[in-house]
C-alpha cells in the first residue's frame, strides 16, 4: 500500500481537480479528502455516504447559573474575551480551562465539543473517506489523522494498492498531519509570485519530514518566465518538475459539470494529467523496488 498526498503551498492551484482525475485513472485505490476545513473533492466524485460519525474534540467553558455568584473573576482572567455578562461565547472560547481552575464556586465546567463529522462513502471510482470540520472549530489535524487511519484500514481490508490524499493548502498543522508518513508528495504550484513563494515553504516542510516531493506546474503558460524560474529553483533544490499543465477553460467547464476533467474532455490538459499519473505511478514502483 502506497500513500500519495497532493499538496499546494496556497489554495486555488488546482490540486483537487488533479486528485479527481487521478481517481478516474488509478486502479485499486481509496481516496481521502484531508482538506477538512474546505472539503470539496466530493463535488467531483459524488459520494454515497454509507457511514457517518461525529467527531468530538476540544472543550468549551460552561457557566452553571445556579452555582454562579457573579463575582466576575472568570471574565477578568479570560484573555480571549470569551466571557461577558456571565455568558460564554463558544466561538471566542479557546478551551484553555483557566476560568474553570480559578472559579471559587466551582460553577464552571468544561464540556466536550462536537467539532465535525467523518464520512465513509462509495463512489463509482472507489471508496472515499472525507470529513467536515464545524464552523470555527479547531483540531483539524486530529480530524485529518482520523480520516487517514480510516483510509488505511479500508485499504488493508480491501487489499488496495494506493491511497490518494487530497491535502490542505499551506504549511500548518493540517498539512503536517496529511504529509507525515506518506510515500510521496505531489506539489501543485502555479507561475505566480505567491505560488513561487509558497512552493518554497511547502518544499521545506517536505524536506523536514523526509518525504519525497515532486512538482507539477499548473497553468504554466500563463507566465513562462515564472515557470522557468520555478524549474531553475527546483533544479537547485534537487526536486523534479514532472509535469507542466497548460491553462485551458475546459477545466472550469469540467468543474461546472461536476466531473473530473479527464472524463469531461480528451484535450491536452487531460493528456498531461494522464502522463502525470503515469510518472507518479512509475516513481512509486521505482521506490518499491529500491
Secondary structure as UniProt FT lines:
FT   STRAND          2..8
FT   TURN            11..12
FT   HELIX           15..25
FT   STRAND          29..33
FT   TURN            36..37
FT   HELIX           42..45
FT   STRAND          48..63
FT   TURN            65..67
FT   HELIX           73..77
FT   TURN            79..80
FT   STRAND          83..84
FT   TURN            85..86
FT   STRAND          87..88
FT   TURN            90..92
FT   HELIX           98..102
FT   TURN            104..105
FT   STRAND          108..123
FT   TURN            124..125
FT   STRAND          126..133
FT   TURN            135..136
FT   HELIX           140..158
FT   STRAND          162..169
FT   HELIX           173..179
FT   TURN            180..181
FT   STRAND          184..190
FT   HELIX           193..208
FT   TURN            209..210
FT   STRAND          213..218
FT   HELIX           220..222
FT   HELIX           224..237
FT   STRAND          240..245
FT   HELIX           250..257
FT   HELIX           261..264
FT   HELIX           268..289
//
